[in-house]
Amino acid sequence: MDGLLNVSSNPHIRSKQTTSSIMLMVVISLLPACGYGIFRFGLKALMLLSVSVIGCIFFEYLFTFILRKKPTIGDFSAVVTGLLLGMNLPPTAPWWIALVGAFFAIIVVKMLFGGLGQNFMNPALGARCFLLISFTSIMTDFNIDAMSGATPLARLEAGEKVDIVSLLTGNIQGTIGETSAICLLIGGCLLFLFGVIDLIIPLLYILSFALCIAAFGGYGFNFSYIISHILSGGLMLGAFFMATDYTTRPISKTGQALYGVLLGILTAVLRVFGPSAEGVSYAIIIGNLLVPLIDKITRPAYFGKGATKNA
């Protein structure tokens, strides 16, 4: 009788990582870019990030309180959404824009669809696209006192050259969290080292984007032009922190590879042929909507009998 096996229900794979620990590691990985955004744009950036985070926490708690559900703010997912939303705002935006975005991200995109793990698109990006459509002039205004000027993407679209060193260090115009490519790369490396993400989606996203920009951008394989596109417009922020969202990415490795390539193509097409220089937000949202189809066509086969059939 000592040799009897214990029988338990699935899942049988255990991990010491919890949702809150994963989200906390994402928060830590976002801090370099957030810190630089505050250094670059001052207290206005700190205010927008704070309002965004506090707003997301408040609306999630309010929703669970009204519906008499167990509070979920302890999993830190609302903090992550708030930080990502704040990082996608221009430093010139008024404080209420962050609050409106927080409401849309948490209530409309996340909680009305069942909360964490049930949303069909990235809440922060969904809110950013909503704000871009609803408050276009506010969301595209990057003029700050002496730091006025066009964003790198706008300059590239106009045929101008952009200093790559400035793109790396963050001495450019843009949203609060997208300016410094070095800080975003540091954050992406932290996510990888923490075991939160692998590099399938980010690398294939960036590679496919670079190939498409070379093919359709009009400058061929011009290294400076391609690198300038990669380091600007929130591509690094989107590739490492939003395209890799567990809920809105495909399940299988094959699906993730297809997803990364799709995002790269969509971003390049939107930037080159679209009316706006920005393409990352809309590309990831479209990719999120196509994830169920990607999961369906990349679903692994059954083991054993009928292995040739798809599940």
MOGIQUI-V898749 format. One record per pair of residues at least 12 apart in sequence whose C-alpha atoms are under 10 Angstrom apart, sorted by the first residue. I is the first residue (numbers start at 1). J is the second residue. D is the distance in whole Angstrom. If there is no record, write none. Layout:
BEGIN
I;J;D + I;J;D
END
This chain:
BEGIN
17;195;10 + 17;196;9 + 18;75;9 + 19;74;9 + 19;75;6 + 19;76;8 + 19;77;8 + 19;116;10 + 20;73;9 + 20;74;7 + 20;75;4 + 20;76;6 + 20;77;7 + 21;75;8 + 21;76;8 + 21;196;10 + 22;75;9 + 22;76;9 + 22;77;9 + 22;191;9 + 22;194;9 + 22;195;9 + 22;196;7 + 23;75;7 + 23;76;6 + 23;77;6 + 23;78;9 + 23;79;8 + 23;80;7 + 23;81;10 + 23;196;9 + 24;75;8 + 24;76;6 + 24;77;8 + 24;79;9 + 24;80;8 + 25;76;10 + 25;80;10 + 25;187;10 + 25;190;8 + 25;191;7 + 25;194;7 + 25;195;9 + 25;196;8 + 26;76;9 + 26;77;9 + 26;79;10 + 26;80;7 + 26;83;10 + 26;187;8 + 26;188;9 + 26;190;8 + 26;191;7 + 26;194;9 + 26;196;8 + 26;197;10 + 26;241;8 + 27;76;8 + 27;77;9 + 27;79;8 + 27;80;6 + 27;81;10 + 27;83;8 + 27;84;9 + 27;187;9 + 27;191;10 + 28;80;10 + 28;187;8 + 28;190;8 + 28;191;9 + 29;183;9 + 29;184;8 + 29;185;10 + 29;186;8 + 29;187;4 + 29;188;7 + 29;189;8 + 29;190;6 + 29;191;6 + 29;192;10 + 29;194;9 + 29;241;9 + 30;80;9 + 30;83;8 + 30;84;8 + 30;87;9 + 30;177;9 + 30;183;9 + 30;184;8 + 30;186;9 + 30;187;6 + 30;188;9 + 30;190;9 + 30;191;9 + 30;237;9 + 30;241;8 + 31;83;9 + 31;177;10 + 31;183;9 + 31;184;9 + 31;186;10 + 31;187;8 + 32;177;9 + 32;180;9 + 32;182;9 + 32;183;5 + 32;184;7 + 32;185;9 + 32;186;7 + 32;187;7 + 33;87;8 + 33;170;10 + 33;176;8 + 33;177;5 + 33;178;7 + 33;179;8 + 33;180;7 + 33;181;8 + 33;182;8 + 33;183;5 + 33;184;6 + 33;185;9 + 33;186;9 + 33;187;7 + 33;237;9 + 34;46;9 + 34;49;8 + 34;83;8 + 34;84;9 + 34;86;9 + 34;87;7 + 34;176;7 + 34;177;6 + 34;178;9 + 34;180;10 + 34;183;9 + 34;184;9 + 35;176;10 + 35;177;9 + 35;183;9 + 36;169;9 + 36;170;8 + 36;176;8 + 36;177;8 + 36;178;10 + 36;179;9 + 36;180;7 + 36;183;7 + 36;184;10 + 37;49;10 + 37;87;8 + 37;91;9 + 37;170;9 + 37;174;10 + 37;175;8 + 37;176;5 + 37;177;6 + 37;178;8 + 37;179;7 + 37;180;8 + 37;183;10 + 38;91;9 + 38;176;7 + 38;177;9 + 39;176;10 + 40;91;10 + 40;170;8 + 40;171;8 + 40;172;9 + 40;173;10 + 40;176;8 + 40;177;10 + 40;179;9 + 40;180;10 + 41;90;10 + 41;91;7 + 41;92;9 + 41;144;8 + 41;147;9 + 41;173;10 + 41;175;10 + 41;176;7 + 42;91;9 + 42;176;10 + 43;91;9 + 44;90;10 + 44;91;6 + 44;92;8 + 44;93;9 + 44;94;9 + 44;95;9 + 44;176;10 + 45;86;8 + 45;87;9 + 45;89;9 + 45;90;8 + 45;91;5 + 45;92;8 + 45;93;9 + 45;95;10 + 45;175;9 + 45;176;6 + 45;177;9 + 46;86;9 + 46;91;9 + 46;176;9 + 47;86;9 + 47;91;9 + 47;94;10 + 47;95;7 + 47;98;9 + 48;82;10 + 48;83;9 + 48;85;9 + 48;86;6 + 48;87;9 + 48;89;8 + 48;90;9 + 48;91;8 + 48;92;9 + 48;93;8 + 48;94;8 + 48;95;6 + 48;96;9 + 48;97;9 + 48;98;6 + 48;99;9 + 48;176;9 + 49;82;7 + 49;83;6 + 49;84;9 + 49;85;8 + 49;86;5 + 49;87;7 + 49;88;10 + 49;89;9 + 49;91;10 + 49;95;9 + 49;98;8 + 49;176;9 + 49;177;10 + 50;79;10 + 50;82;8 + 50;83;8 + 50;86;8 + 50;95;10 + 50;98;9 + 51;82;8 + 51;83;10 + 51;86;8 + 51;95;7 + 51;96;8 + 51;97;9 + 51;98;6 + 51;99;6 + 51;102;9 + 52;78;10 + 52;79;9 + 52;81;8 + 52;82;5 + 52;83;7 + 52;84;9 + 52;85;7 + 52;86;6 + 52;87;9 + 52;89;10 + 52;95;9 + 52;96;9 + 52;97;9 + 52;98;5 + 52;99;6 + 52;100;9 + 52;101;8 + 52;102;6 + 52;103;9 + 53;78;7 + 53;79;5 + 53;80;8 + 53;81;7 + 53;82;4 + 53;83;6 + 53;84;9 + 53;85;8 + 53;86;8 + 53;98;9 + 53;99;9 + 53;102;8 + 54;78;9 + 54;79;8 + 54;82;7 + 54;83;10 + 54;98;10 + 54;99;9 + 54;102;9 + 55;78;9 + 55;79;9 + 55;82;7 + 55;96;10 + 55;98;8 + 55;99;6 + 55;100;9 + 55;101;9 + 55;102;6 + 55;103;7 + 55;105;10 + 55;106;9 + 56;73;9 + 56;77;9 + 56;78;5 + 56;79;7 + 56;80;9 + 56;81;7 + 56;82;6 + 56;83;9 + 56;85;9 + 56;98;9 + 56;99;8 + 56;100;10 + 56;101;9 + 56;102;5 + 56;103;7 + 56;104;9 + 56;105;8 + 56;106;6 + 56;107;9 + 56;124;10 + 57;72;9 + 57;73;6 + 57;74;9 + 57;76;9 + 57;77;9 + 57;78;5 + 57;79;7 + 57;80;10 + 57;81;9 + 57;82;8 + 57;102;9 + 57;103;10 + 57;106;9 + 58;73;9 + 58;78;9 + 58;102;9 + 58;103;9 + 58;106;9 + 59;73;10 + 59;78;9 + 59;99;10 + 59;102;8 + 59;103;6 + 59;104;9 + 59;105;9 + 59;106;7 + 59;107;7 + 59;111;9 + 60;72;7 + 60;73;7 + 60;77;10 + 60;78;7 + 60;102;9 + 60;103;9 + 60;105;10 + 60;106;6 + 60;107;7 + 60;110;9 + 60;111;7 + 60;115;9 + 61;73;6 + 61;74;10 + 61;78;10 + 61;106;10 + 62;107;10 + 63;106;9 + 63;107;7 + 63;111;7 + 63;112;9 + 64;111;9 + 64;115;10 + 72;115;9 + 72;116;9 + 75;116;9 + 77;106;10 + 77;115;10 + 77;116;7 + 78;102;9 + 78;105;9 + 78;106;8 + 78;110;10 + 78;116;9 + 78;123;10 + 78;124;10 + 80;124;9 + 80;241;10 + 81;102;8 + 81;105;8 + 81;106;8 + 81;110;10 + 81;122;9 + 81;123;7 + 81;124;5 + 81;125;9 + 81;127;10 + 81;242;10 + 82;98;9 + 82;99;10 + 82;101;9 + 82;102;7 + 82;105;9 + 82;106;9 + 82;123;9 + 82;124;7 + 83;124;9 + 83;177;9 + 84;122;10 + 84;123;9 + 84;124;6 + 84;125;8 + 84;128;10 + 84;176;10 + 84;177;8 + 84;237;9 + 84;238;10 + 84;241;8 + 84;242;8 + 85;98;8 + 85;101;7 + 85;102;7 + 85;105;8 + 85;123;8 + 85;124;5 + 85;125;7 + 85;126;9 + 85;127;7 + 85;128;7 + 85;176;10 + 85;177;9 + 86;98;7 + 86;99;10 + 86;101;9 + 86;102;9 + 86;124;9 + 86;128;9 + 86;175;9 + 86;176;7 + 86;177;8 + 87;124;9 + 87;174;10 + 87;175;6 + 87;176;5 + 87;177;4 + 87;178;7 + 87;179;10 + 87;234;10 + 87;237;9 + 88;124;8 + 88;125;8 + 88;127;10 + 88;128;7 + 88;139;9 + 88;174;9 + 88;175;5 + 88;176;6 + 88;177;6 + 88;178;7 + 88;234;8 + 88;237;9 + 88;238;10 + 88;281;9 + 89;101;9 + 89;128;8 + 89;131;9 + 89;132;10 + 89;138;9 + 89;139;7 + 89;140;9 + 89;141;10 + 89;142;10 + 89;174;9 + 89;175;5 + 89;176;6 + 89;177;8 + 89;178;9 + 90;138;8 + 90;139;6 + 90;140;7 + 90;141;7 + 90;142;6 + 90;143;9 + 90;144;10 + 90;173;9 + 90;174;6 + 90;175;4 + 90;176;6 + 90;177;9 + 90;178;10 + 91;139;9 + 91;141;9 + 91;142;7 + 91;143;9 + 91;144;8 + 91;173;9 + 91;174;8 + 91;175;6 + 91;176;6 + 91;177;10 + 92;138;8 + 92;139;8 + 92;140;9 + 92;141;7 + 92;142;6 + 92;143;7 + 92;144;7 + 92;145;10 + 92;175;9 + 92;176;9 + 93;137;10 + 93;138;6 + 93;139;7 + 93;140;9 + 93;141;8 + 93;142;9 + 93;175;10 + 94;138;8 + 94;139;10 + 97;131;8 + 97;135;9 + 97;138;9 + 97;139;9 + 98;127;9 + 98;128;10 + 98;131;9 + 100;127;8 + 100;130;10 + 100;131;8 + 101;123;9 + 101;124;8 + 101;125;10 + 101;126;9 + 101;127;5 + 101;128;7 + 101;129;9 + 101;130;8 + 101;131;7 + 102;123;9 + 102;124;8 + 102;127;7 + 102;128;10 + 103;127;8 + 104;123;8 + 104;124;9 + 104;126;8 + 104;127;6 + 104;128;9 + 104;130;8 + 104;131;9 + 105;119;10 + 105;121;10 + 105;122;8 + 105;123;5 + 105;124;6 + 105;125;8 + 105;126;6 + 105;127;5 + 105;128;8 + 105;130;9 + 106;119;10 + 106;123;7 + 106;124;8 + 106;126;10 + 106;127;9 + 107;123;9 + 108;123;9 + 108;126;9 + 108;127;9 + 109;121;7 + 109;122;8 + 109;123;5 + 109;124;9 + 109;125;10 + 109;126;7 + 109;127;8 + 110;122;8 + 110;123;6 + 110;124;10 + 110;126;10 + 111;123;10 + 116;247;8 + 117;245;10 + 117;246;8 + 117;247;5 + 117;248;8 + 118;247;7 + 118;248;9 + 119;247;7 + 119;248;7 + 119;288;10 + 120;247;8 + 120;248;6 + 120;249;10 + 120;285;9 + 120;288;7 + 120;289;7 + 120;290;10 + 120;291;9 + 120;292;9 + 121;242;10 + 121;245;9 + 121;247;8 + 121;248;6 + 121;249;9 + 121;284;8 + 121;285;6 + 121;286;9 + 121;287;9 + 121;288;5 + 121;289;7 + 121;291;9 + 122;242;7 + 122;243;8 + 122;244;10 + 122;245;7 + 122;246;10 + 122;247;8 + 122;248;6 + 122;249;9 + 122;281;10 + 122;284;8 + 122;285;7 + 122;288;7 + 123;242;10 + 123;248;10 + 123;285;10 + 124;242;9 + 124;281;10 + 125;238;9 + 125;242;8 + 125;280;9 + 125;281;6 + 125;282;8 + 125;284;8 + 125;285;7 + 126;281;8 + 126;282;9 + 126;284;9 + 126;285;7 + 127;281;10 + 128;281;8 + 128;282;9 + 129;281;7 + 129;282;7 + 129;285;9 + 132;281;10 + 139;175;9 + 140;174;9 + 140;175;9 + 141;173;10 + 141;174;9 + 141;175;10 + 142;173;6 + 142;174;6 + 142;175;8 + 142;176;10 + 143;173;8 + 143;174;9 + 144;173;9 + 147;171;9 + 147;172;8 + 147;173;8 + 148;172;10 + 148;173;8 + 149;172;9 + 149;173;7 + 149;174;10 + 150;172;9 + 150;173;7 + 150;174;9 + 151;172;7 + 151;173;5 + 151;174;6 + 151;175;9 + 151;179;10 + 151;232;9 + 151;233;8 + 151;277;9 + 152;164;10 + 152;166;10 + 152;167;8 + 152;172;7 + 152;173;7 + 152;174;8 + 152;179;10 + 152;228;8 + 152;229;8 + 152;231;9 + 152;232;6 + 152;233;7 + 152;277;9 + 153;173;10 + 153;174;9 + 153;228;8 + 153;229;7 + 153;231;10 + 153;232;7 + 153;233;6 + 153;234;10 + 153;271;9 + 153;276;9 + 153;277;6 + 153;278;7 + 154;233;9 + 154;276;9 + 154;277;6 + 154;278;9 + 155;277;9 + 156;225;8 + 156;228;8 + 156;229;8 + 156;232;10 + 156;277;9 + 157;217;9 + 157;271;9 + 157;272;8 + 157;276;9 + 157;277;7 + 159;219;10 + 159;225;10 + 160;225;10 + 161;224;8 + 161;225;8 + 161;228;8 + 162;224;8 + 162;225;8 + 162;227;10 + 162;228;7 + 162;229;9 + 162;232;10 + 163;224;9 + 163;228;8 + 164;181;10 + 164;224;8 + 164;225;9 + 164;227;8 + 164;228;6 + 164;229;10 + 164;231;8 + 164;232;10 + 165;180;10 + 165;181;10 + 165;228;10 + 166;179;9 + 166;180;8 + 166;181;9 + 166;228;10 + 166;231;10 + 167;179;7 + 167;180;6 + 167;181;6 + 167;182;9 + 167;227;9 + 167;228;7 + 167;229;10 + 167;230;10 + 167;231;6 + 167;232;7 + 168;180;5 + 168;181;5 + 168;182;5 + 168;183;8 + 168;184;9 + 168;185;10 + 168;228;10 + 168;231;7 + 168;232;9 + 169;181;7 + 169;182;6 + 169;183;8 + 170;182;8 + 170;183;9 + 170;231;10 + 170;232;10 + 172;232;9 + 173;232;10 + 173;233;10 + 174;232;9 + 174;233;7 + 174;234;8 + 175;233;9 + 175;234;8 + 177;234;8 + 177;237;8 + 178;231;9 + 178;232;7 + 178;233;7 + 178;234;5 + 178;235;8 + 178;236;8 + 178;237;6 + 178;238;9 + 179;231;8 + 179;232;7 + 179;233;8 + 179;234;8 + 179;236;10 + 179;237;9 + 180;231;8 + 180;232;9 + 180;234;10 + 180;236;9 + 180;237;10 + 181;230;9 + 181;231;6 + 181;232;8 + 181;234;9 + 181;235;9 + 181;236;7 + 181;237;8 + 182;231;9 + 182;236;10 + 183;236;10 + 183;237;10 + 184;231;10 + 184;234;10 + 184;235;10 + 184;236;6 + 184;237;6 + 184;238;10 + 184;239;10 + 184;240;8 + 184;241;9 + 185;236;7 + 185;237;9 + 185;240;8 + 187;236;10 + 187;237;9 + 187;240;8 + 187;241;9 + 188;202;9 + 188;236;8 + 188;237;9 + 188;239;9 + 188;240;6 + 188;241;7 + 189;240;9 + 191;240;8 + 191;241;9 + 192;240;9 + 196;244;9 + 196;245;10 + 196;246;9 + 197;240;8 + 197;241;9 + 197;244;7 + 197;245;9 + 197;246;9 + 198;240;9 + 198;244;8 + 199;239;10 + 199;240;8 + 199;244;9 + 199;256;10 + 199;257;10 + 199;260;10 + 200;244;9 + 200;253;8 + 200;254;9 + 200;256;7 + 200;257;6 + 200;258;10 + 200;259;9 + 200;260;7 + 200;261;10 + 201;239;7 + 201;240;8 + 201;243;7 + 201;244;7 + 201;249;9 + 201;250;10 + 201;253;9 + 201;255;10 + 201;256;6 + 201;257;6 + 201;258;8 + 201;259;7 + 201;260;5 + 201;261;8 + 201;262;10 + 201;263;9 + 201;264;10 + 202;235;10 + 202;236;8 + 202;237;10 + 202;238;9 + 202;239;5 + 202;240;6 + 202;241;9 + 202;242;10 + 202;243;7 + 202;244;8 + 202;256;10 + 202;257;9 + 202;259;10 + 202;260;7 + 202;261;9 + 202;263;10 + 202;264;9 + 203;239;8 + 203;240;9 + 203;257;9 + 203;260;8 + 203;261;9 + 203;264;10 + 204;239;9 + 204;256;9 + 204;257;7 + 204;258;8 + 204;259;9 + 204;260;5 + 204;261;6 + 204;262;9 + 204;263;9 + 204;264;7 + 205;235;9 + 205;236;10 + 205;238;10 + 205;239;7 + 205;240;10 + 205;243;9 + 205;256;10 + 205;257;9 + 205;258;9 + 205;259;8 + 205;260;4 + 205;261;5 + 205;262;7 + 205;263;6 + 205;264;5 + 205;265;8 + 205;266;10 + 205;267;9 + 206;230;7 + 206;231;10 + 206;235;8 + 206;236;8 + 206;239;7 + 206;260;8 + 206;261;8 + 206;263;9 + 206;264;6 + 206;265;10 + 206;267;10 + 207;230;9 + 207;260;9 + 207;261;8 + 207;264;7 + 207;265;10 + 208;260;8 + 208;261;5 + 208;262;8 + 208;263;8 + 208;264;5 + 208;265;6 + 208;266;10 + 208;267;10 + 208;268;9 + 209;226;9 + 209;229;9 + 209;230;8 + 209;235;10 + 209;260;9 + 209;261;8 + 209;262;9 + 209;263;8 + 209;264;4 + 209;265;6 + 209;266;8 + 209;267;7 + 209;268;6 + 209;269;9 + 210;223;10 + 210;225;10 + 210;226;6 + 210;227;8 + 210;229;8 + 210;230;7 + 210;264;8 + 210;265;9 + 210;268;8 + 211;226;9 + 211;264;9 + 211;265;9 + 211;268;9 + 212;226;10 + 212;264;8 + 212;265;6 + 212;266;9 + 212;267;9 + 212;268;6 + 212;269;8 + 212;272;9 + 213;225;9 + 213;226;7 + 213;229;8 + 213;230;9 + 213;264;9 + 213;265;9 + 213;267;9 + 213;268;6 + 213;269;8 + 213;271;9 + 213;272;8 + 214;226;7 + 214;268;9 + 215;268;10 + 216;268;8 + 216;269;8 + 216;272;7 + 216;273;9 + 217;229;10 + 217;268;8 + 217;269;9 + 217;271;9 + 217;272;6 + 217;273;9 + 218;272;9 + 229;268;9 + 229;271;9 + 232;278;9 + 233;271;10 + 233;277;8 + 233;278;6 + 233;279;8 + 233;280;7 + 233;281;10 + 234;278;8 + 234;279;9 + 234;280;7 + 234;281;8 + 235;264;9 + 235;267;9 + 235;278;9 + 235;279;9 + 235;280;6 + 235;281;9 + 236;280;9 + 237;280;9 + 238;263;10 + 238;280;7 + 238;281;7 + 238;283;10 + 238;284;8 + 239;260;9 + 239;263;9 + 239;264;9 + 239;280;9 + 239;284;9 + 242;280;10 + 242;281;9 + 242;284;8 + 242;285;10 + 243;256;10 + 243;259;9 + 243;260;8 + 243;263;8 + 243;280;10 + 243;281;10 + 243;283;10 + 243;284;6 + 243;285;9 + 243;287;9 + 243;288;8 + 244;256;9 + 244;259;10 + 244;260;9 + 244;284;10 + 245;288;10 + 247;288;9 + 247;291;10 + 248;284;9 + 248;285;9 + 248;287;9 + 248;288;6 + 248;289;8 + 248;290;10 + 248;291;7 + 248;292;9 + 249;284;10 + 249;287;8 + 249;288;7 + 249;289;10 + 249;290;9 + 249;291;6 + 249;292;9 + 249;294;9 + 249;295;9 + 250;287;10 + 250;288;9 + 250;290;9 + 250;291;6 + 250;292;8 + 250;293;9 + 250;294;7 + 250;295;6 + 250;296;9 + 250;298;9 + 250;299;10 + 251;291;9 + 251;292;10 + 251;294;9 + 251;295;7 + 251;296;10 + 251;298;9 + 251;299;8 + 252;294;9 + 252;295;7 + 252;298;7 + 252;299;7 + 252;300;8 + 253;298;9 + 253;299;10 + 254;294;9 + 254;295;9 + 254;297;10 + 254;298;6 + 254;299;9 + 254;300;9 + 255;291;8 + 255;293;10 + 255;294;6 + 255;295;6 + 255;296;9 + 255;297;8 + 255;298;6 + 255;299;8 + 256;291;9 + 256;294;9 + 256;295;9 + 256;298;9 + 258;291;10 + 258;294;8 + 258;295;10 + 258;298;9 + 259;284;9 + 259;287;7 + 259;288;9 + 259;290;9 + 259;291;8 + 259;294;7 + 259;295;10 + 260;284;10 + 260;287;9 + 262;283;9 + 262;284;9 + 262;286;10 + 262;287;7 + 262;290;10 + 263;279;10 + 263;280;8 + 263;282;10 + 263;283;6 + 263;284;6 + 263;285;9 + 263;286;8 + 263;287;6 + 263;288;10 + 264;279;10 + 264;280;9 + 264;283;8 + 264;284;9 + 265;283;9 + 266;279;8 + 266;280;8 + 266;282;8 + 266;283;5 + 266;284;8 + 266;286;8 + 266;287;8 + 267;279;5 + 267;280;5 + 267;281;8 + 267;282;8 + 267;283;5 + 267;284;8 + 268;280;9 + 268;283;9 + 269;283;9 + 270;282;8 + 270;283;8 + 271;283;10 + 296;310;9 + 296;311;9 + 297;310;9 + 298;310;9 + 298;311;10 + 299;311;7
END
